[in-house]
Amino acid sequence: MSLPNNISIELFIQRKFTTEKVSFQLGNRTFHVGQGNRQEDGLRTSPLWRGRYSTQEFRLSLWRQIQRYLPHYQDGTLDQVRQRRTFNSYDFLHVLRLAKAYNKYGSLRLIHTGDIEHAEMIARCAVWLAQQIR
């Protein structure tokens, strides 16, 4: 699946962004999806960073979360599910935020710190999820 033209993926450049103690949302349609830059007041690691997992492992985990929680979102019961102790799908919630922003603004700008493959995978997930929740 290729990315639509209205999604841009950019390498993080410190002088372009105000990032003091920010980890995820940099603007209405601008989100960081990579590892932090390890500066005390700089860009922190995104909640959608894959961590020690490969991009493929993270994608599979995210897909399992989407399969489990998307039906609850669509039928309006996600808030009830989130209150359970077994809820463990914060990655789904963050990609859902991307999908909602994409639907609302018609575009997304994803920032990464060096792993473009991971950023592209997150973009594809967000676009697919946006189509499902329209």
FENRA-V885407 format. One line per field, one symbol per residue. phi: phi as a letter, one per 20 degrees, with the letter a starting at -180 (. if undefined). A space follows every 50 residues. Layout:
phi=???
This chain:
phi=.eeffeddccffcgfececgldccedagcdcecdffemegdefefffeff meefgfffffffffffffdggfffendffffffffefbbffgffffffff ffffdmbccddcdqdffffffffffffffgffdg
